[in-house]
Amino acid sequence: MLLSAPIFVLKRKARQLARTGKLPHSAALDRIAVQEGFQNWSHLAKRDAATGRAARLLAQLDPGDLVLIGARPGEGKTVLALEILAEAAAAGQGASFLTLEYSGETLRDLLAETGLEGRAIKVDTSDGICAGHIVETHAAAPTGGVIVIDYLQRLCERRSTPDLDSQLATLKTFAKARGQTIICLSQIDRRFDGAGLNRPGLADVRLADPADLRIFDRCIFLNAGRISLQAVA
């Protein structure tokens, strides 16, 4: 059973519920757990620890995969990617997070908030992040590592970098040759209607420059607490 939000978000909701509802913190935790479909908080925490969403997703990705994680803002795509990196690091695999979106200080705060600080995740917040930079900095990376790029739309912001199609081709060739799993975070177009049971797809990915996204091997989409993993035909 997938949680509707990362466990740290559920804990935050419980704290708010305890304050507004004048409940003991333990009772608030249990109420949140019941809303998630569990008997109580202990049941939820035990099940999440045993079969966490990041571990389940990582187990379904293969070395050499080029993966897209797409969601609208606030759906938790960055947290999910960091959780996957933490799982990879815990398994002794390389784990790198390259971001054009976060400063070092902001990222440290996010890692602390999600309880992932201290994990063996290599962080790169340099301005020159692009496919060439990733290939150069990971040329000696051992097989089986996971690399997250935050995020897809910003790879070609600088005019000096190749177009997005060319960069994705470079990343896919590198991923296959070096046995790296490369994950690109992506924004979803605001026109996507996330109501009901709808889930986004490749056609909903927001692109400033045209690119053939069928180059990805797998896609992970988040919407309203639901996660879907699909192979790209």
C-alpha positions in Angstrom: 0.0 0.0 0.0 1.5 3.3 -1.1 1.3 6.3 1.3 -0.5 9.4 0.0 2.6 11.4 1.0 6.1 10.9 2.3 6.1 9.8 5.9 7.6 13.1 7.1 4.7 14.9 5.6 2.2 12.6 7.4 4.1 13.3 10.7 3.7 17.0 10.0 0.0 16.6 9.5 -0.3 14.7 12.7 1.4 17.5 14.6 -1.0 20.0 13.1 -3.9 17.8 13.9 -2.7 17.4 17.5 -2.6 21.2 17.9 -5.9 22.0 16.2 -7.8 19.0 17.5 -6.3 19.2 21.0 -5.3 15.6 20.7 -2.4 13.7 22.2 0.3 13.4 19.6 0.0 9.6 19.6 -3.7 9.8 19.0 -3.2 12.2 16.1 -0.6 9.8 14.5 -3.0 6.9 14.8 -5.8 9.0 13.2 -3.5 9.8 10.2 -2.6 6.2 9.9 -6.2 5.1 9.8 -6.8 7.6 7.0 -4.0 6.0 5.1 -5.6 2.6 5.5 -3.6 1.2 8.5 -4.7 0.0 11.9 -2.5 2.6 13.7 0.7 4.5 13.4 2.9 1.6 14.5 1.3 -0.5 11.8 2.0 2.2 9.2 5.6 2.8 10.2 6.4 -0.9 10.3 4.9 -1.5 6.8 6.6 1.6 5.4 10.0 0.5 6.8 9.6 -3.0 5.4 8.4 -2.0 1.9 9.1 1.7 1.4 8.1 3.2 -1.9 11.6 4.2 -2.8 13.0 0.7 -2.2 10.2 -0.8 -4.3 10.8 1.6 -7.2 14.6 1.2 -7.1 14.1 -2.6 -7.3 12.2 -2.1 -10.6 14.9 0.0 -12.2 17.9 -1.5 -14.1 21.4 -0.2 -14.4 21.6 1.7 -17.6 18.0 2.9 -17.4 17.2 6.5 -18.3 14.2 7.4 -16.1 11.9 10.4 -15.9 10.0 11.4 -12.7 7.2 13.8 -13.6 4.8 15.7 -11.4 3.3 19.0 -10.8 4.8 21.3 -8.1 4.2 20.1 -4.6 3.6 16.4 -5.4 6.9 15.3 -3.9 9.0 14.3 -6.9 12.2 15.8 -5.4 11.7 14.0 -2.1 10.9 10.7 -3.9 14.2 11.1 -5.9 16.2 11.7 -2.7 14.6 8.7 -1.1 15.6 6.6 -4.0 19.2 7.9 -3.7 19.2 7.1 0.0 18.2 3.5 -0.8 20.9 3.3 -3.4 23.5 4.7 -0.9 22.3 2.2 1.8 22.9 -0.6 -0.7 26.5 0.6 -1.3 25.7 2.0 -4.8 26.8 5.4 -6.0 24.2 8.1 -5.4 24.5 11.6 -6.9 22.0 14.5 -6.9 22.8 17.3 -9.4 20.5 20.3 -9.1 20.1 23.6 -10.9 17.1 24.4 -8.7 18.4 24.3 -5.1 21.2 26.1 -3.4 23.4 24.1 -1.1 21.8 25.6 2.0 18.3 25.0 0.8 19.1 21.4 -0.2 20.7 20.8 3.3 17.5 22.0 4.9 15.4 19.6 2.7 17.6 16.7 3.5 17.3 17.5 7.2 13.5 17.9 7.0 13.1 14.5 5.3 15.5 12.8 7.7 18.0 12.0 4.9 20.9 14.1 6.1 24.1 12.1 6.7 23.4 9.7 3.8 26.2 9.0 1.3 24.6 11.2 -1.4 27.0 13.2 -3.5 25.5 16.7 -4.1 26.4 19.0 -7.0 24.9 22.5 -7.2 27.2 24.0 -9.7 25.9 26.3 -12.5 27.5 24.2 -15.2 25.3 21.1 -14.9 24.5 19.6 -18.3 25.0 16.2 -19.9 28.6 16.8 -20.7 29.3 17.9 -17.1 27.6 14.7 -15.8 29.6 12.5 -18.1 32.8 14.2 -17.1 32.2 14.1 -13.3 31.0 10.5 -13.3 33.4 9.0 -15.8 35.0 6.8 -13.1 31.7 6.0 -11.2 31.3 2.3 -10.5 28.6 0.3 -12.2 25.2 0.4 -10.5 25.1 4.0 -9.4 22.1 6.2 -9.4 22.3 9.8 -10.7 19.4 12.3 -10.3 19.2 15.5 -12.3 17.0 18.3 -11.0 15.6 19.1 -13.3 15.1 18.2 -17.0 13.8 21.6 -18.2 16.8 23.5 -16.9 19.5 21.4 -18.7 19.4 23.6 -21.8 18.8 27.0 -20.2 22.3 28.2 -21.1 22.8 28.9 -24.8 26.2 27.4 -24.7 24.8 23.9 -24.0 23.5 21.5 -26.6 19.8 21.2 -27.3 17.8 18.9 -25.0 17.5 16.0 -27.6 21.3 15.9 -27.9 21.9 16.0 -24.1 19.4 13.2 -23.5 21.1 11.1 -26.2 24.5 11.7 -24.5 23.0 10.8 -21.1 21.4 7.6 -22.5 24.6 6.5 -24.1 26.6 7.1 -20.9 24.0 5.3 -18.8 24.1 2.2 -20.9 27.9 2.2 -21.3 28.6 2.8 -17.6 25.7 0.9 -16.0 24.3 4.0 -14.3 20.6 4.6 -13.6 20.0 8.3 -14.6 16.8 9.9 -13.3 15.6 13.3 -14.6 13.0 15.2 -12.6 10.5 17.0 -14.7 7.7 19.5 -14.5 4.2 18.7 -15.7 2.3 21.2 -17.8 -0.2 23.3 -15.8 -2.9 22.4 -18.3 -2.9 18.8 -17.0 -6.0 18.1 -15.0 -5.0 16.0 -12.1 -8.5 15.5 -10.8 -10.1 12.1 -10.3 -8.1 9.1 -11.4 -6.2 10.9 -14.1 -2.4 10.5 -14.2 0.0 12.5 -16.3 2.0 11.0 -19.2 4.8 12.0 -21.6 2.4 14.3 -23.5 1.9 16.3 -20.3 5.6 17.0 -19.7 6.3 20.7 -20.0 9.1 21.5 -22.5 10.4 24.9 -23.4 12.4 23.3 -26.3 11.1 20.3 -28.3 12.5 16.9 -27.5 11.6 13.3 -28.2 10.9 11.9 -24.7 10.5 8.4 -26.0 14.2 8.1 -25.4 13.4 7.4 -21.7 13.3 3.8 -20.7 10.8 4.2 -17.9 8.7 7.0 -16.4 7.4 7.5 -12.9 4.5 9.9 -12.5 3.1 11.3 -9.3 -0.4 12.7 -8.9 -2.6 13.2 -5.8 -0.5 10.7 -3.7 -0.5 8.0 -6.4 2.6 6.8 -8.1 2.7 5.0 -11.4 5.8 3.3 -13.0 5.6 2.5 -16.7 7.9 1.4 -19.4 8.2 3.7 -22.5 7.0 1.8 -25.6 
